Amino acid sequence: MRYGKRGDARFIGHLDVARFWERVFRRVGLPLAYSHGFNPQPRIQFASALSVGIEGENELADIFLDERVEPAFWLERIRQTLPDGFVVHDLVEVPLKLPSMQSALRAAVYEVSFRPPPDVAAMEERVQALLARRTILRPHHKRPERQVDLRPLILWLGVRGGDERVVVEMTLKAGQQGNARVSDVLEVLGLDPLQVRVVRKALILEESAPEEE
C-alpha cells in the first residue's frame, strides 16, 4: 500500500497510525493475516515510522492477507472510509518472497518549506556551510552518551525557489544501514522544526536487497 498522511494527521504518532489502519482494514472486511501466539496481531509492516509533525506523501506498508484479493476493488472500498488527512494512492500485489521493506529501505526524500520564505542566498550559504563540514557529530537519539556523525548520512541537500517560495530539499540515509533524522538536519541548519513545514516525499528501496529466509 502506498499512502499519504497530510494536514492535521501529521500530529498522529506512528503507533496510533498503525492502529488506525488496522481499524480501517477490519471495517471494510479485508481478509487480514494474523501472527501466531497468545496475542495474534494483524500482519501489517510499515517501511518506516513517520515522526510526529511531518507529513508523508508516499508512505509504504505491506499488508499480509489470508487469501488473494483484487486490489482495485479493495482500494475503492478503503478510500470510501478514510477521514481527512489520509489518502491511499494504490494497492499492489507483490511476491511473498520479496525482502521486507524495512530491510530494503535505503533513503528518504524530504522537502522543507517556509512561511514567510527566507532569503534564498542566505539559506544557500547555510546549506553550503553544512555540506563543507567533514563531520557533524550529534548525540544518538536513543543513547545520548554516544555520538553519531550526521555528515555521511546526508546524501543530498539543496535549495530551490525564489521570492515567493523557498524549499530545502534533502535526501537522507534511512534504514538498517544508517538513519538520519530530519529534525537533526534542521537543527544543525539553525531551523526551528515548529516554524517550517516538512514533507517526506518518498522512501527509496533497494530492489536488489537480499531475499529473506
C-alpha positions in Angstrom: 0.0 0.0 0.0 1.2 3.5 -0.9 -0.5 6.2 1.1 -0.3 9.7 2.3 -0.6 11.4 5.7 -1.4 15.1 5.5 -2.6 18.2 7.3 -3.6 17.7 10.9 -3.0 13.9 10.6 0.7 14.7 10.8 0.3 15.1 14.6 -0.8 11.4 14.9 2.0 9.2 16.2 3.2 6.1 14.5 1.5 3.6 16.9 -1.8 5.3 16.5 -1.4 5.4 12.8 -0.8 1.6 12.8 -4.0 1.1 14.9 -5.9 3.4 12.6 -5.1 1.3 9.5 -5.9 -1.9 11.4 -9.4 -0.5 12.2 -9.9 0.6 8.6 -9.0 -2.8 7.2 -11.3 -4.5 9.7 -14.1 -2.1 8.9 -14.0 -2.9 5.2 -13.6 -6.6 5.8 -10.2 -7.1 4.3 -9.0 -10.7 5.0 -6.0 -9.9 7.1 -3.5 -12.5 8.1 -2.6 -12.6 11.8 0.5 -13.6 13.7 0.6 -16.7 15.8 0.8 -16.8 19.6 -1.2 -15.8 22.6 -1.9 -12.3 21.3 -2.3 -12.5 17.5 -1.8 -9.3 15.6 -2.6 -8.4 12.0 0.5 -8.6 9.9 1.0 -5.0 8.7 4.5 -3.8 8.3 5.5 -0.2 7.6 8.6 0.7 5.7 9.5 3.5 8.1 7.8 5.3 11.0 7.0 8.9 10.3 7.8 11.3 13.1 5.1 13.4 14.6 4.7 16.7 12.9 5.9 15.5 9.5 3.6 14.9 6.5 4.2 11.9 4.2 3.2 11.9 0.5 4.3 8.4 -0.4 4.4 6.2 2.7 4.7 2.4 2.2 3.2 -0.6 4.1 3.0 -4.3 3.5 -0.4 -5.9 4.3 -0.4 -9.7 4.6 -3.7 -11.4 3.7 -5.2 -14.9 4.2 -6.3 -15.0 0.6 -5.7 -13.4 -2.8 -7.9 -10.3 -3.5 -8.5 -7.9 -6.3 -6.5 -4.7 -5.3 -8.7 -2.3 -7.4 -11.9 -3.4 -5.6 -10.4 -3.0 -2.1 -8.7 0.2 -3.0 -12.0 1.8 -3.7 -13.6 0.4 -0.5 -10.8 1.7 1.6 -10.9 5.1 0.1 -14.5 5.5 0.9 -13.8 5.1 4.6 -10.9 7.4 5.1 -11.2 10.7 7.0 -9.4 13.9 6.0 -5.7 13.7 6.3 -5.3 10.2 4.9 -5.2 9.0 1.3 -4.4 5.7 -0.4 -2.7 6.1 -3.7 -2.6 2.4 -4.7 -2.6 -1.2 -3.7 -0.3 -3.6 -5.5 0.1 -7.4 -5.1 3.8 -8.3 -4.6 5.5 -11.7 -4.2 5.8 -13.1 -0.7 9.5 -13.7 -1.1 10.3 -10.1 -1.6 12.6 -8.7 1.1 10.8 -6.7 3.8 10.6 -3.0 3.1 12.5 -2.3 6.4 15.5 -4.4 5.1 15.3 -2.8 1.6 15.0 0.8 2.8 18.0 2.9 1.9 17.0 6.6 1.9 14.2 9.1 2.4 13.5 12.3 0.5 12.2 15.4 2.3 11.0 18.8 1.4 11.1 21.7 3.9 9.2 24.9 3.1 8.8 28.2 5.0 6.2 30.9 5.8 7.3 33.6 5.2 10.1 32.4 2.8 13.7 33.2 3.9 16.3 34.9 1.8 17.4 32.4 -0.8 21.1 33.4 -0.8 21.3 33.2 3.0 19.7 29.8 3.0 22.1 28.6 0.3 25.0 29.8 2.4 23.8 27.8 5.4 23.4 24.7 3.2 26.9 25.0 1.6 28.5 25.7 5.0 26.9 22.5 6.3 28.0 20.4 3.3 31.5 21.7 3.7 31.9 20.2 7.2 33.8 16.9 7.3 32.0 15.7 10.4 28.7 16.7 12.1 28.5 15.0 15.4 25.2 14.6 17.1 24.0 12.7 20.2 22.4 9.4 19.4 18.6 9.8 19.9 18.3 6.6 21.9 21.7 6.7 23.7 22.7 10.3 24.3 26.1 9.2 25.7 27.0 8.1 22.2 27.6 10.4 19.2 26.7 9.9 15.5 28.4 11.5 12.6 25.5 13.0 10.6 27.6 14.1 7.6 27.8 10.8 5.7 24.1 10.3 6.3 23.2 13.4 4.2 23.1 12.1 0.6 21.8 15.3 -0.9 21.0 18.8 0.3 19.9 21.7 -1.8 17.8 24.9 -2.0 15.4 26.0 -4.8 12.8 28.7 -5.1 12.6 32.5 -5.2 10.9 35.4 -3.5 7.5 33.7 -3.0 8.6 30.2 -2.1 11.8 28.7 -0.9 12.3 25.0 -0.4 15.1 23.0 1.1 15.3 19.5 -0.4 17.2 16.7 1.3 17.8 13.0 0.7 18.9 11.3 3.9 20.1 7.8 4.5 17.5 5.6 6.1 17.1 2.0 7.2 19.2 -0.6 8.7 22.5 0.6 7.2 22.2 4.1 8.7 19.4 6.5 9.6 19.4 10.3 9.7 16.7 12.2 11.5 15.4 15.2 9.6 15.0 17.1 12.9 18.8 16.8 13.4 19.5 18.2 10.0 17.1 21.1 10.6 18.7 21.8 13.9 22.3 22.0 12.5 20.9 24.3 9.8 19.6 26.6 12.5 16.0 25.9 11.6 13.1 25.5 14.1 11.1 22.4 13.2 8.0 24.2 14.6 8.4 27.1 12.1 8.7 25.0 8.9 6.6 22.5 7.0 8.3 19.2 6.5 7.0 16.7 4.0 8.5 13.2 3.4 8.2 13.0 -0.4 9.4 9.4 -1.0 11.0 6.4 0.5 13.8 4.8 -1.6 14.1 1.0 -1.5 16.9 -1.1 -2.9 15.4 -3.5 -5.3 18.5 -5.8 -5.2 18.2 -6.2 -1.4 18.7 -9.9 -0.5 15.6 -12.1 -0.1 14.7 -13.1 3.4 14.8 -16.7 4.5 
